[in-house]
Amino acid sequence: MTGLTRDDIRAAVTSGVMTEAQAAALVVLSEQRAGVRRHVDGLDEPFELFKGFNEIFIVVGLSILYLGYAGVTGLSVPGGTQGYILGMVYAVAGMGGVIGLARYFTLTRRMVAPSIALAVMFGLMAGQFGFAFAAMLDMNAPTALTTAAAIMAVLLSCYYLLFRVPFTVALIALSVFVTGFGTVVMGGRAPRSIEEFFVLSADGPFAVLTIVLGLIGLVIALAFDMSDPHRVTRRAASGFWLHVIAAPAIVNTVALTLFDTGSFPSQVALAGFIAVMAVFAVVIDRRSFLVSGVGYVVALAITVAEGQAFFIILALGAALVVLGAQWEVLRRTLMRALPRFPGKDRLPPYDILTRESLT
């Protein structure tokens, strides 16, 4: 097996040549033969949206197919409030069609972009079914939205169990967020402004719910990561998408709360928080967590803070460039300096002394 690299193993899993369990076992066997983890070349996070232009071509076709089906049947997510029986029938038929297409494009062809597109379409049709079901029960708008989001979360979870498309977990997480917020609104507490979703000092439970759901998402993402520290299976990719959702929920809430005070100590506290978040991202070896979180901080700095915000943006940009250039060196140094803690040996390897191929 001379010259076999980690990219080759990922490609073999994606194309169906070997299973995820076989790939993980192969990596473990290679490490055992080497005696140390220094032969692992996991210097980056696996991230793939498409494998070639043919996948984009198919996505365009699937999108047109979905729009045609929506037009012929009158299918739309909010359109389920009228003709709810037909709405549910069309939604179920549409979800059945998506499952049939996914069996070919996801399970047989192992295509990335079409699998993502089909997951989105399934989610939209699940939402249509939820809205039609709510209309059948004559629910008011907040209750209908909450019900539709909850049904989306359940049906998307079933879809994930069937096809294991990593992007699906992001859709599930968003559905859970909407369900949580909708439940609070159903309890009689409607938000008066968008800031209530992120400012902890604001009245109401929305900001607390945002950060709690973000932390729950982070815990689940870490569970995915630690079940696949070598990142050769779809569990690691599922963790990636959960990090993308969880990080903004956590960072946005803390950052906007600190921005809202408008004082110099709050700016210092924000810088400290970003530094802690950067260290945490390096430890878990997730650039996606840091980028998605910092991206929201930059947006907030532009929209909420005043002139001094650009100094924050300048510092963040410089820090990200340095981190990106020296990520592996910084992580190896940091992880060696840290004492043993629960789960440290289940994080991605950090003693990468060479980039030798697996033999």
N, C-alpha and C positions, 0 to 999 in steps of 0.2 A: 504494500500500500504506500509506495514511495511517492512523496510530493503531495499527499492529501492534506489539504488545509481546512480550516474551520469554514471558510466560505463554500468549499466543496461539500462539506457535510450539510450545511444549511440548504444548499441547492438540492442535495439528494433528498432531504426531508420534504422540501417544497414540491419537488416533482413526483414524490411518492415512491422513489426508489427504495427508501428505507423509512421505517416508522420513527416517531419521536423517541420512543423508548430505546430502539436500536441505536439511534444517534447518540443519545446520552450515555448508553452503555459503552459505545465505542470511545467516546471521550474519556470516560472514567478508566477504561482499560489502558488507553494510551498513557494517562497520567500514572497509573500504577506501574507500568513498564518503565516510565521515565524516573519514577521515584519522587518527583517533585512536580509542582504546578508551573514550573518556569517555562514549559513548552507551550502553554496556552497562549494563543495570539489574540485574545479577546480585547483588543485595544479600542473598540468602539461598540456603540449600541447598534444592533441590527435594526434597520429601518428600510422598509420597501413599500412604495405605493403602487408601482407597476414594474413589469419586467421587460416591456417593449412596447412599441407603438401599436402593435396588434391589440394589446389589451385596451389601450385608449380607444381604438377603433370599435372594439366590442362594447365598451362603456357608452360611447356615443349611440350605438345601436340600441342598447338596453334602455338608455334614457328616452330615446324617441319612442321605443316600444311602450314604456311606462306612460309617457305623455299621451300617446294614442289611446291606450287603454283607459286612462283617466278621462279623456275627452269623449270617447264612445259611451262609457258607462256613467259619466257625470261624477266620477270619483274624485274627491278631494278631502283633505283632513277635516276642515271645518264644514264641509258640505254634508256631513252625516246628520245634521239636525233636521233635514227634510228627507222623506222617503227612507226611513231608517231600516226597514226590512230589506229593501234592495241594497241599501248601503252596506249592510252586514253581509249580504250574499256576495256582492261584488268584491268586498274586502277579503272574504274567505277564499273566493275563487282566485283573486289576485295573489294572496299569500301562497295558495297551492301552486300557482304558476311559478312564483319566485323559488319555492322549494324545488320544483322540478328543474329549473334552470341552474340552481345552486348545486344540485347533484352532479350536473355536468361540469360547470365552470369551476366550482370549488373543490368537489371531491375527485372528479376525474381529471380535469385539466390543471388543477392547482394554480389557477390564475389569481393574482392579487387584486388588481383594480376592479375587475368584474365582481369579485367576491365582496369588496367594499360597497360597490354600487348596489348589489343585490341586498345586502344587509340594510342599507338606507331605505331601499324600496319596501322591504319587508316591514321596517319600522313605520313608514308612512301608512302602509295599508293596515297595520295593527292599530295605528292611531285612528284611522277611518272607522275601523270596527268599534273602537272604544267610544268615539263620538256618536256613532249610530246607536250603540247600546245605551248610552246616556240619554239620547233623544227618545228612545223607546220608553224609558222610565221617567221622561219629562223632567230631567234635572235642570237646575239653573246653571248659568255659565261657569262659575267657579267649581261647582261639583262635577260638571261634565268634563272640564279640563283635567281635574284631578283623577277622575275615573279613567279617562282616556290614557293619561300618562301611566297610571298603575297597570292598566291592561297592556300597554306597550312594553313596560318593564317585564311583565310576566312572559309575554309572547316572545320578546327578544331574548330572554333568558333561555327559553326552549330552543330558539333558533341557534343560539350559541352552543348549546349542548349537542345539537345535531351536526353543526358544521365547523365549530371552533374557529370562526373568523374573528381575529383579535379586535378589529375595529368595532365589533358588536358591543364589546364591554363599555366603550365610550358612549354609545347610544343608550345602553342600559343605565349608566351612571346619570346621564342627562335626564332620562325619564324618572329616575328616583328623585333627583333634585326637584323636578317639577311637581312630582307627587307630594313631596314633603312640604314645599311652599304652599301648594294648593290645599293641603290638609289644614295648615295654619289659617289660611284665608277662610276656609269653610267654618272654622271655629269662631269667626266673627272679627278677625283682626286683619284688615286690609292695609297694605303698605301705602304710605302717603307720598313717598319718593323713592327713587332707585337707591339712594344712599342707605336706606333702612336695611337693604340686603347685605351691606358690607360694613357699616359703621357700628361697632360694638356699643358705643355710647348712646346710640339712637334708641328711641322707644320701640318696643316690640321684640319678638324673638327671632326675626329673620336673619340677622347677622350671626347670631349664635348658631342657628340651624345651618347656615352656610358653612361655617368653619367646622362644625361637628361632622357634617356630611363629607366635607373635604378630608378630614382626618380619617374617617371610616374608609373612604376611597384609598387613601394613602396606605392604610394597614393592609387592605386587600391587595393593592399593587405590590407591596413588599412581600406578601405571601406568594404571589405569582413569581416574583423575582427569586426568592429564596428556594423555591421548588425547582428552579432551573438556573443555577448560578453561572453556567457556561453559555447560556442564552443561545441554545440551538433549537429550541422548540417554540411552539406558538404560545406557551404560557408566558414566556418573557415578552413577546410582542403584545400580549394582552396587558401585562403590567405596564408596558410603555404607554398605551393609550389611557390607562387609568391614571398614571402620573400626569399626563397632559391635562386631564380633567381636575384632578385633586389639587395640583399645585396652584392654579389660579384661585380656587375657592379659599385656600388657606392664605396665600400671599396677598390676594386682593383685599381680604378682610382686614388683615393686620396693617397693610400699607395704607389703606384709605382711612382707617381709624387713626393712625399716626399723623397722616396728612391733615386730618380734620382738626387736630389741635392747633396747628399752625405755629408751633413754637420751635425754637432751636433745639432744645432737648429731644423733642419728638423726631427731628431730623437725624440727630445722632443715634437715637434708638432705632430708627429705620435702617440706618447704615449698619448697625450692629446686627439687626435681624437678617438683613441680606447676607452678611458675612456668615452667620450661623447657618442659614439656608444653603449657602455655597459649600460649606464644610460638610453638611449633611448630604448634599448631592454628590460630592466627591466620594464620601464613604460608601454610599449605596451604588455608586458608579452609574448615575442617571443624569446625563446632560439634559434630557427632556424635562425633568422636574425643574431644573434651574432655569432653562430657557423659557418655558411656558409661564413660570412665575414671574421672572424678571421682565418679560414682555409686558405683563399687566402693570408692573410698577412703572415702567417707562410711559405707558399710556396714561396712567393716573397722574404722573408727574406733569405731563403736558396739559392735561385737562383740569386738574385740581390745583396744583401748586402754581406759584407765580415764577418770576424771573430766576430764583435760585434753583428751580427744578432742573435747569440745564446743567448745573454743576453736578447734580446727582446723576443725570443721564451720562455726562462725560465720564464720571468715575465708574459707573456701571459698565459702560462700553469698554473702557480700558481693562477692567477686571475680567470681563468675559473673554477678551482677546488673549490675555495672559493665561487664563484657565484653559482655553481651547488649545493653545500652543504647548502647554506643559502639563496637561491633565494627567497623563500616565505617571510622570515623574512625581508630581504633587501627591497623587493618590498613593503611590508606593511609599513615599516618605511618611505620609500621614498615617497610613494603616500600620506601618512598622512601629510608629511612635505610640499608637493607641494600645492600651492593655487589652487582654482578651475580654470579650463581652459576649453575651448570648447572641448567637447567630452570626458571629464574625466569620466563622469558617463556612457559612452558607452564602456569603456574599461573593460576587465575582472575584476570581483570583487577582492578586495585586503584585506578587513577586514575579513579574514578567522580565526575565533577564535576557531572553532571546526571542526571536520571532521564527524559530525553527518550525518546520512543517511537522505534522503528526506522522509518526512512523510506527 
